[in-house]
Amino acid sequence: MPTSYEQLLDATIQHLQSLKEQGVRHVPVQAQTLASLAQARGPVAVAPAARPVPVISTSTAPLPVRSTPVAPVPPMAFAAPVAPAPPPAAAPRVALDPQAKTAAIQELRERALVCVKCEHLATSRKNVVFGVGDINALLMFVGEAPGADEDAQGEPFVGAAGQLLTRIIQTMGLSRQTVYIANILKCRPDTPDQPAGNRKPTPAEMNACIPYLHAQIDLIQPKVIVALGGTAVEGLLGKTEGITRLRGNWHTYRGVPLMPTFHPSYLLRNQALHEKRKVWEDMLAVMEHLGLNISEKQRGYFLKT
């Protein structure tokens, strides 16, 4: 039976092989990251901190792969807009060493912060919006892309819609610090032809950026994912039936139960009590799945008296 360390190593090798096939030849790794990862197995020699460690050579020889099966890492799309890829297979769910997990999340963040795969987004962004919250969270919220406020602050869901999402989370008896919040896109979609506002990310942009989200999900290992809005559902599940028909029904994404619901911005535009109740019913289903205590007061929110 392979250890958690060996399964994490297998997944890392698979990911590096995928990067190599895409033309990536070197990935800088900080010495302290290697030291944290090594603690899960035992002491090893670590290169000096000032020297980046190349982990993919320019050789055409294949990287060694262990026999333990791991989920394939889907290739990143850079071509013209195409339909979003179908949900990939779930990665093995193993208990990760806390120090190794923290180091892996930090390394992933550092790669995302310097990502230039979408050159038009990299040149127009102010900040990369990686994600925020507890990396051991049971509940993960996923939106489509940062807006202007998020781009300015470098944190997801901090504008008006984000403030409403925070109130929803608090009404569930949780907080932003105890859940994890991220987007499919880590950069704000550029709007070169308009002075303000946001635009929907293209399928090609989402396909190019979604490997970062996949890695976040596989490392955090939430028990439930909430997809916020139709675009997020389209990017995750490849479904285009519309959020009105999809919300309230459980789906599975990377082996994790997923609940689609309306984006908070929709509730800002539509203040009808019955629309608020729909979102709250979705959250009640999430709470029940997580085994959270639900009071009669919570069950009665937004019901007509």
N, C-alpha and C positions, 0 to 999 in steps of 0.2 A: 504494500500500500504506500504510494508516494506521500512524502511529507508536504506540509503547506509550503515550505521553502522551495521544494522541488517543483511543485505545481506553479508557483509564482515565477520561478526561473524558466520553466517551459513556456509560459505565456509571454515572458519578456523576450525570449529567443524568437518566438513566432512573430512578435511585433517588430523586432529588429530586422528579421528577414523580409517582412512586408515593406518596411522603409527602404531596404536595400533595393528591392524590386522596383520601387518608385524613383530610384536615382539618388537617394540620400546616401552619402558615403561616410559622414562623421556626425556623431551626436555627442556634444560636450556633456560630461557628467562631473558634478562637483565631488570632491574627495569626501566631504562630510556625508553626502548621500550614500556613497559606496560603503562608508564606515557603518552607517545605520543599517543598510541592507545586510552587511556582513554579520552583524550581531545576531541575526536570526539563525546563522549556521555556525558561527565561531569566528575567532580572530583571523584576519587575513591582512596581507600587506596592502597598503593603500598608497596611491601615488600622491606626490606633494600637491597641496591645495591650489597652487598657482598654475598648475599644468592641467589643461583639459585632457580627459581620457577618451581617445577615439575608440568606440566600441563596434564600429562597422568598418572593415578594411575596404580598400579599393580592389581587392582580389575578387575574381569571379568564382572562387570556390564557395560552395554552399556552407552556411553556418551549421554547426552541429545541432541536431534536434533530438530530444529525448523521446522515448517510446510512449510516454504518457500522452493520451489524446487531449488536445486543447481546442477551443473554438477558433475557427479561422477569423482573421482580421480582414474585413472587407477593404478592397482598394479604394483610394480616395479619387473622387471625380474632379477633373479640372476642365472638362470640355464645356460646350455650349449647354444651355439649360436642358435637362432631361428629367424624366419622372423620378421621384425619390426612390431609392433602393428599398426593397422589402426588408422587414425586420431581420437582422442577422441572427444566427444561432446564439443561444445563451452561453455565456462563458461559465466554466466550472465555478461553483460557489464553495469556496473553502475559507476557513477562518485564517485571516492574515495576521502576521505578527504586527502588533501596533506600531512599533518603530519603523518597520519596513513599509507599512501602509502610509504612514506620515511622510516618509522619504519619497515614496512613489508619487503621492499627490503633489508634493512640492516640485519634484522633477517635471511632472506633467504641466504644472502651472508655469514653470520657467520656460518650457518649450512653447506653450501657448502665447506667452507674453511677447515672444519674438517671431511669431508665425507670420509669414508673408505669402502663404499659398494663394490667397485672393489679393492680388497686388492692389486692385482698385479700392478694396476695403482697408488694407494696411496703410495706404497713403492718406486716407481721409479720416481715420479713427483718431480719437484723442487717447483712449485707453482700451486695452483688451479687458473684456468683462468675463472673467474666468468662472466664478461661482462663489457662493458664500454659505456659511453654516457649518454644521457638525458633520465631519467626514465619517462619523459612525451613525448617522441619522437613520431612523427607520422609515422616514417619509421624505420623498424628494419631489420637488416641483420643477417642471421643465416648461419654459416658454419658448418663443420663437427666436427672438433677437433683441439686443439692447436698443433702447431709444436714446434720445438726446440726453436726458438726465443720467441714464446709466453710463453712456459714453463719457460724460463729463466726470462722473464720480468713480467709475471703474467697478461698480457693484450692480448686480441685477435687481430689477424691480425696486427702484427707489423713487420713481416719480409718483404721479397721482394713482396710477394703477397698482404700483408697488405698495403704496400706503394702504390701499384697500386689501391687497393680498395679505399684508401684515395683520390687519384687523381680522381677516378670516382665519388666519393661523392662530391668532390669540383666542378667538372665539372657540376654536377647537380645543383649547386648553394647552396649546403649545406656544412656541416662540420662534422667531427667526434663528435664534441661536441653537435650537434643538432640532431643526429640520435642515435640509440642504436645498438651495435654490440655484438654478442654472438655466441657460438657454441653449438651443441648438447652435446658433451662431454666437461666437465670442466677440465679434466686431459688429458695430452698428452698420446696417446697410446704407451705403452712400446715397445721397440725394443731390446729385450735381445740377439737376435742372429745376430745383425748387429751394427757396431760401429756408424753409422750415418743414417740419413734419417728418413722418417716417414712411418707409415703403416695405412691402412684403419681401422677405428674402427669396431668392430664386432657388429652385431645386438643386442646381449645380453648386450654389454657395453652401446650401445645407449639407449636401453630400461631401463637400470638401472639408467641412468643419466638424461633422458629426463624429469622426473617430475620437476627438477629445471628449465628447459627451459619453461615448461608449466606455472609454477608459475610466471616466468619473463613476459611471454606474457600476462597473465591474469592481472598482476599488471600494466604493462606499457600500455597495451591496444593500440598498434599501429594501424594505419589505413591500413598499408600495410606491409607485410613481404616479403623480398627477400631471397630466398633460393639459396645459392652459391654452385653450383656443384651437381653432381649426387648422391654422398653419402648423402649429406644433404637432398636432395629430397627423397631419399630412406628412410632415418631415420624419416622424417616428414610425408610423404604421403604414405609410403609403396610401392611406385611405382619403378619398376626396368626396365622400357622401355629404359632408357638411357636419359641423359640430352639433347642430340641433338634433340630428338623427343619431350621432355617435355618443353623445354625452350620457352619463348614467349607466353605461354598459361596460362591464369589465373586459379588458383585453390583456394580452401578455406581451411584454417587450424584454428581450434578453433574459427571459426566465423570471421576470418580475411582473406581478399584477399591475396593470396600468388602468387608471380611471381618467377618461377625458371629461373635461368640463369647460364652461365658458371662460374666456379670458376676463380678468378683472376689468379691463377697459370697456368690455361690453356692458357690464353692470353700471359703469359710469355714464354710459350713453342711454341705457334703458333702466330706469329706476323702478320699474314695475315690481310689486311685491312678489308676484308669481315667478318672475325670472330670478329674483334673489333666492326664492325657495328652491328652485331647481339646482342651483349651485350648492346650496346648503344640504340638500338631499344627497348630492354626490359626496360632500364632505362627511356626512353621517355614515355613508357606506364605507368610506375610507377609515373612519374612526372605528367602526365595528370590525373591519378586517384587521386592524392593528390591535384590537382588544382594549381600546381606550374606554374609560368610563364615560357614559353619556347621561347627563341629567335630563329630567323631564323638561326643564327650561330650555336646554339645548335642542331637544327634540321638537319643541314647539316654535322655534324661531321662524318668523316670516309666514306663519300660518294665519289665515284670516280668523279673527275672533268672532 
